């Protein structure tokens, strides 16, 4: 009916958030095996460390190709929520600063370096607090710590001539996201969902460094070329930003993963204690376990994300306009 009110379209914050979530999901699916390899390397003891190709062969032989995608469902859910929350708050904060710049009569509304860092800090902190439980469950599924230990024992028993049918059946069973969550709550309580939140908050500096560098490189490119960045340029700028950020913050990523998989009966460690323990037991190199696949995955994910996000944002805006026109005609 003509008298019906048209549907109010989403604001740009939501459009950016949806585009970021969509780009994150695509990027995650494309690079997930590298996440599996990196996360398992981070929580392995030094004695269990394996080379990259050997680790791939070991996982495929023991768990099949699906082992490289252990926890993918929780990761896809996690990255969609993470990116939606991050981009929503980042764009909201950027809009606030741009409006303030316009009121102050500043020639350019582009974010300064300090403003970009503040926007990243606000968005990152909100994201960590809301999504940490998702990543705890995902890390548990990716490492499958208890199941791997059972498999090692089963293999040792088989080598001694003892075949444990129950162990073999358990070995083949894949843990589900819901099953992992319920077991975590039952065995360790709700507080376990917030393990590693302190290093995760410290890691807010990762996207701050990444997006600040990206924004400044993007602004410089647009000033020099007098046109917006293309998806290809965004791909390379995103890769450079993530390479820089991940290389600096990787020790905290290692500590966060270890805190996520710590069992209820294990001694609780603070972030500083965990870093000291790793250095004492494995040297400074222990803080950088799995950095090869992690940096590769992070760089590719960020590059794909920045390449896809602008395209998805444009499509979201077009779809929003189409829906608004249809609502008005109705």
N, C-alpha and C positions, 0 to 999 in steps of 0.2 A: 504493500500500500504506500501511496505517496506521502501520507502523513507520518509514516514510521520514521523514527530517527535513524540516520545513517550510523553504521558502526564506526566508532572512533578508531582510527588506525593506530598501530603501535608507534611509540616514539622512537627516535633514532637509537637511544640506548639499547632498547630491546632488539632492534634490527642488527646492531653491532654484536650484541650478545648471541643472537641466533647464528649469525655468520661465523663468529668465533667458535661456537660449539660445533657447528657442522664441519668447519675446517679442521678442528681438533680431532673429531671422530675419524675423518678420512685419513689424516696423517697418522693417527694411532694405529689403525688397521694396517697401513702400508709398512710400518716400521716395528710392529710389536715383537717379532722374534728377537730383535736386538735388545729390547727391554728385558725379555726373559733372561737372556745370556748375561746382561749387565747386573741385574738384580741378584741372580744366583751367585755370581762372582763376588758381589759385595758381602754376602752373608756366609760364604764358605770360609773355612779355616785355611790357613796358608798351606797346610799339608794336602788339602783337597783341590787346590787350584789346578785348572786345566787350560790348555791353550784354546784359542778361539775355535778353530776347526774341530779340534778334539772334543770340545764341549758340545758343539752342534751334533757331531756323530754320536756322542754318548747319550744325549737327550733323545735323539731320534731312535736309537737302538733300544733304549729302555722304555720310552713312552710313546713312540711313534711321532709323526710330524705334528700331531696335535699338542705334544708336549711343549713345542715352541710357542704355542698360543695359550698356555695355561693361564687362566684368569682374565682372558680377553674380554669376557662379558662385563665383569666388574670394572675393567679399565676403560671400556667404551662409555659405560655409564658415568664413571668417575671423570673422564676428560670432558664429557659433554657438560656435566654440572660445573666442573672447575672452570672451564672456559666461559660458560655462560655468566657465572658469577663474576669472574675476573673482568671480562669485557664490559659487563653492565656497569660495574663500579668505576672502572677506568674511564669509560666514556662519560659517565655522570660527573666525575671529578674534572675531566678535561673540559666539559661544557661549563662547569662552574668557573674554572680559571679563564676560559675564553670570554665569558660574559663579564667577568671582572676586568679583563684587559680592555674590552670595548667601553665599559663605563669609565675607565681611567684614561681613555683616549690614546691607548698605546697603538702605534702604527701597525704592528702585526699581532694577530690573535694567536699565532702559533705558540705552542708551549715552550717555555724556556727549559733548560736542562733541569733546574731545581724543581719546577712545576711538574715536569714529566716524572721525576723521581718520587715526588709526594703522591702523585696520582697512582703510580705503581705500588707504593707502600700501602696506601689505603685499600686498593683493589686486592693486593696480594694477601694482606692480613685477613680480610673478610673471607677470602677464598680458602685459606688454610683452616680457619676455625670451622667453617661449614663442611669442608670435604675431607678432613683428616681421617674420619672413620672409614670412608670409602677406600682410601689408599692403604690403610692398615689391612683391610680384608684382601685387597688386591695383592699386596706384597706377600701375605700368607699363602694365597693361592699360587702365585708365581713361583715361590720358592718351594712350596709343598714340603716344608722341612720335615715334619713327622713322617710323611709317606716315603720320602727319600731315605730316611734312616731305616725304615722298615724294609725297604727294597735292598739296601746294603746288607742288612742282617739276613734276609732271605737268600740273597745271592751267595753269601758266605756259607750258609747252611747247605745250599744246593751243591756248592763246590766240595763240601765234605761228604757228599753222598746222601744228605738228608733233604727230602723234598717236602716242603710245607705247602699243602694245597690251599689252606686258608690265606697264607701270606701271598701266594701267587694271585689269588682272587682279589685281594686287597690292593695289590700292586697295580692291577689293571684298572681299578676303579678310580674315576676322575672325581675330585671333590667339586661340589657345586658352590656357587657364591652364597646362596642361602644357607647351605650346610656349614660352610666355613664361618659365616656370621653367627649362626646359632651355637656352634661349638665354642667359638670365642667368648660369647656372652655367658654360656653355661660354665665354662672352665675357669675363666679369668675375670668375668664381670664387665660392666659397661665401661669402666675406666680404661680398659685395654684398648678401646677404640681411639683413645687420645694419646697413645704412646707415640713418641717421636714428634709431638707437636712443637716442642721448643726448637729443635733443629729445623723443623719445617718453617717456623716463623723466621728463623735466621735466613732460611733459603728464600724468603721473600725478596732478598737482595738479587737473586738470580733473574727473575723477570724484570726487576727494576733496571738492572744493568742491560738486559736484553732489549727491552722496549725503549729505554732512554737512548741507547746507541742507535737502534733502528729509527726512531723518530728524528734524531739529529741528522743521520745519514739521508733519510728520506727528504727532510726539509732542505738539506744542502743540494740534493739532486734536483728537486723541483725548482729551487731558485736558479740553478745553473742552466737547466734544460727548459725552463719556462713551461713545463707540463707535468701532469701527474705521473707517478711511477706506474709502470706496467707490471703485470703479474710476474714476468720473468725477472725484472729488476727487484721486485719485492722478494722473490725467492732467494736471490743472492744476498740481499741486505739482511733478511731474516736469518740466513745461515751464518753470516759474519757475527751478528749480534748474539746468537745462541752459543756459538763456539767460544766467544769471549766470556760470556756469563758462566757457562758450565765448567770451563777450565778452572775458573777461580773458585767456584763454590763446591766442587766435587767432593772434598772430604766430608762436608756436612751431609751430602746425599748418601754417602756410605754409612755414616753413623745413623742417619734416619732409618735406613733399611734394616740395619741390625737391631734397632730399638723396636721396629714394627714386628719382628719375628721372635723377640725375646719371650720365652715361656713364662707362665705364672710363677713357677718355682725357682726361676733364675734370679740372680741378684740384680736389683734395680740400679741402673746407672744414670747419672746425669750426663748431659752432652759433653762437658769437659772431661769427666771421668772416662767416658767411652773413647774419646779421642786419645787420651793418655794410654788407655789399655791397648788400643790398636797399635800405637807407636811402640809401646814396650814389647808387645808380642811379635809384631811383624815389621817394625820399622816404619818410616814415613811412607814407604811404598804401599803399605797396607791400607792407607787412606785413599789410594787411587786404584784399588782393585776394580776391574771391569770398566775402566775409563775408556778403553778403545771402543767397544760397542756402544757405550753410553753416549759418548761425544758424537759418534756417527749417527746414532738414533736421534739424539737431541737436535743436532744440526739439520738433519733431513726433515724431522717433524716440524721444526720451526720454519724451515724454508717452504715446505708444502703448505703449512698453515697460513703464512703470509701471502703465498701465491693464491690459495683458494679463498681466503677470507674476503678480499676485495670483490672477487667475482660473486661469491655468495651474498655479500652485502648488497651489491647492485641488483641481484635477482630478488632478494628479499624486499627491497624498496619497490621494484616493479610489481611484484606480487601484491604488496600492500596497496599500491595505487589501483591495481585491477580490482581487488576486493572492495576497496572504498567506492569505486565507480559503480560496481554491481549493486552495492548496498544502497547508493543514492537512487539508482534506477528502480530498485524494488520499492 
